[in-house]
Amino acid sequence: MTDSSFIELDDAMIDVDRERRCGFSEVVYGESKTADMIRRIALAQLERGIDVFATRVDAQKAAEVLPDLRKVEPNAYYNDVARTLRVPKKRSDDRAYRGKIAILTAGTSDLPVAEEARETVLWTGADAILIQDVGVAGPKRLIAKLPLLEDADAIVVVAGMEGALPSVVGGYVSAPIIAVPTSVGYGAAFGGVAALLGMMNSCASNVTVVNIDAGFKAGYVAGLIAKRVADAVNKR
């Protein structure tokens, strides 16, 4: 008896039932995979109408994979900063509310992680706004951007160094905040451990934390929040 909940390739088993169970389809982690593996998995997903998203794909692999994806889906897209491959989600109703996620960076060095989060949010179908370089070294920059956060369903805050920005943002907003520590910083930053511990010890009650440089994880969780909010709004 064949199990239709997964696709078995030579070197991978694709979970085709993931979206029904978990909200979104399976994501490809591309860092340890060859271009050919990524290509075959993505094409198998597209063949079955599954939304394609791959993270940690370097530019060389993307150059090998994109032409074949675009033969099936011309809008397949590679973000070289985020290192993500994405086939934009088809929208069934442009009038429907899709949810809104704000993504903040403390500094421009945090941009690759923030872009990974933004691409993930867009893949989930929500709208995303990116606000850069509003770290605690210049507090007035954040205050100037606060009006853009008022209607966000969740906020992703990406910061390295001492990781203070999520706590500051948490004191201004009512939305849940997903803090992402980055490996940006000098020696005592310990590759992001200092920022991680600082965020985990945040005194702002609306802050939760994902792993170091885990822009994808933050974007995925934010997308789930946005999806729940959007479903509730659109049922009214």
C-alpha positions as a printed Julia matrix, in Angstrom:
236×3 Matrix{Float64}:
   0.0    0.0     0.0
   1.42   3.39   -1.03
   1.51   6.2     1.55
   0.48   9.39   -0.27
   1.6   11.65    2.6
   5.18  11.75    1.35
   7.23  11.6    -1.85
  10.24   9.31   -1.77
  13.2   10.38   -3.9
  16.59   8.66   -4.04
  17.99  10.76   -1.21
  15.03  12.55    0.34
  11.49  11.99    1.59
   9.24  14.99    1.01
   6.41  15.53    3.47
   3.45  16.49    1.23
   1.01  16.59    4.15
   2.92  19.25    6.14
   0.74  22.21    5.21
  -2.45  20.5     6.38
  -0.88  19.52    9.7
   1.37  22.47   10.43
   0.08  25.45    8.46
   2.79  25.67    5.8
   4.5   23.23    3.47
   7.91  21.66    4.03
  10.95  23.93    3.68
  14.22  22.8     2.11
  17.41  23.44    4.1
  19.87  23.94    1.3
  23.23  24.37    3.02
  24.22  20.7     3.06
  22.44  19.74   -0.17
  23.77  19.75   -3.72
  22.16  21.87   -6.39
  20.78  18.73   -7.99
  19.13  17.63   -4.74
  17.54  21.05   -4.28
  16.36  21.04   -7.9
  14.74  17.6    -7.68
  13.0   18.32   -4.4
  11.7   21.7    -5.59
  10.44  20.32   -8.91
   8.71  17.44   -7.14
   6.97  19.95   -4.87
   5.93  22.19   -7.77
   4.58  19.19   -9.64
   2.18  18.6    -6.74
   1.24  22.25   -6.21
   3.34  22.63   -3.05
   4.78  26.05   -2.23
   8.57  26.01   -2.66
  10.95  27.67   -0.23
  14.62  26.83    0.33
  17.0   28.46    2.81
  20.78  28.72    3.04
  21.26  28.31   -0.71
  24.45  29.9    -1.99
  24.57  31.88   -5.23
  26.28  29.14   -7.23
  23.62  26.55   -6.36
  20.87  29.07   -7.05
  22.31  29.79  -10.51
  22.13  26.07  -11.3
  18.62  25.54   -9.95
  16.71  28.7   -10.95
  16.51  28.11  -14.73
  14.74  24.78  -14.22
  12.35  26.22  -11.63
  11.48  29.13  -13.91
  10.48  26.74  -16.67
   7.66  25.66  -14.34
   7.13  28.88  -12.37
   8.55  31.99  -14.1
   8.36  34.0   -10.85
  10.78  31.76   -8.94
  13.09  34.15   -7.12
  16.51  34.1    -5.43
  17.47  36.6    -2.72
  21.26  36.68   -2.6
  21.35  38.54    0.73
  19.0   36.12    2.47
  20.33  33.14    0.48
  16.78  31.92   -0.13
  14.96  30.44   -3.12
  11.25  31.18   -3.2
   8.32  30.64   -5.52
   5.9   33.48   -4.64
   2.65  32.27   -3.1
  -0.4   32.46   -5.35
  -3.01  34.76   -3.87
  -6.6   33.62   -4.28
  -8.12  36.95   -3.2
  -6.17  40.22   -3.22
  -8.88  41.84   -1.12
  -8.4   39.46    1.8
  -6.32  40.48    4.8
  -3.04  38.55    4.84
  -1.52  39.64    8.13
   1.32  42.12    8.64
   4.75  41.44   10.12
   7.32  44.13   10.9
  11.0   43.18   10.83
  13.55  45.42   12.53
  17.34  45.33   12.48
  19.58  46.91   15.09
  22.27  47.52   12.46
  22.89  47.01    8.77
  25.23  44.09    9.58
  22.14  42.19   10.74
  20.52  42.48    7.31
  21.21  38.94    5.99
  19.35  37.4     8.95
  16.56  39.96    8.68
  16.21  39.29    4.95
  15.92  35.57    5.64
  13.09  36.37    8.05
  11.43  38.7     5.54
  11.6   36.17    2.71
  10.12  33.54    5.02
   7.24  35.82    6.0
   6.5   36.59    2.35
   6.55  32.86    1.56
   3.93  32.26    4.25
   1.67  34.73    2.43
   1.77  37.6     4.93
   2.86  41.15    4.19
   6.23  42.27    5.56
   7.78  45.65    6.28
  11.54  45.91    6.86
  12.92  48.69    9.07
  16.71  48.88    9.19
  19.35  50.31   11.51
  17.28  51.38   14.53
  19.54  50.01   17.26
  19.93  51.32   20.79
  23.01  53.39   19.94
  20.6   55.93   18.41
  17.24  55.64   20.23
  15.54  58.44   18.31
  15.7   56.36   15.13
  13.43  53.73   16.67
  11.02  56.3    18.08
  10.64  57.83   14.62
   9.58  54.44   13.22
   7.11  53.45   15.96
   4.0   54.46   13.94
   4.92  51.73   11.42
   4.65  49.11   14.17
   1.22  49.99   15.5
  -0.78  47.6    13.31
   1.76  44.76   13.08
   0.46  41.34   14.12
   3.94  40.36   15.26
   7.38  41.96   15.19
  10.69  40.27   14.43
  13.64  42.1    15.99
  17.11  41.15   14.76
  20.16  42.28   16.74
  23.73  41.31   17.53
  26.23  42.84   19.96
  24.49  42.96   23.38
  21.05  42.17   21.93
  19.22  45.0    23.69
  16.84  46.13   20.94
  14.0   43.6    21.45
  13.57  44.71   25.08
  13.37  48.35   24.06
  10.84  47.63   21.32
   8.87  45.51   23.77
   8.33  48.52   25.98
   6.55  50.39   23.18
   4.24  47.84   21.53
   1.5   45.33   22.37
   2.38  42.85   19.6
   4.35  39.66   20.29
   8.05  40.13   19.58
  10.26  37.38   18.18
  13.86  38.24   18.97
  16.66  36.94   16.76
  20.23  37.16   18.11
  22.86  37.41   15.4
  26.53  36.46   15.4
  27.46  40.11   14.76
  29.83  41.54   17.36
  33.34  41.68   18.75
  35.13  38.94   20.71
  33.06  39.02   23.89
  29.89  38.7    21.81
  30.91  35.02   21.51
  29.38  34.58   18.06
  25.94  35.69   19.18
  25.82  33.98   22.58
  25.91  37.32   24.41
  22.95  38.6    22.39
  21.09  35.31   22.89
  21.49  35.41   26.67
  20.58  39.09   26.8
  17.37  38.47   24.85
  16.47  35.42   26.93
  16.8   37.58   30.04
  14.62  40.36   28.62
  12.38  42.05   31.16
   9.85  42.86   28.4
   7.07  40.3    28.82
   6.13  40.16   25.12
   9.58  39.02   23.95
  10.39  35.44   22.98
  13.65  34.27   21.42
  14.83  31.95   18.64
  18.32  30.61   17.96
  21.36  32.58   16.78
  21.02  33.77   13.16
  17.71  31.89   12.87
  15.9   34.36   10.63
  13.93  31.52    9.05
  12.59  30.28   12.39
  11.52  33.79   13.41
   9.84  34.42   10.06
   8.03  31.09   10.16
   6.62  31.66   13.66
   5.65  35.22   12.72
   3.93  33.84    9.63
   1.91  31.42   11.77
   0.79  34.31   13.98
  -0.16  36.38   10.94
  -2.06  33.47    9.43
  -4.16  33.02   12.58
  -4.93  36.74   12.71
  -5.75  36.88    8.99
  -8.06  33.86    9.24
  -9.94  35.49   12.1
 -10.22  38.87   10.32
 -11.41  37.34    7.06
 -14.12  35.31    8.8
 -15.82  38.47   10.1
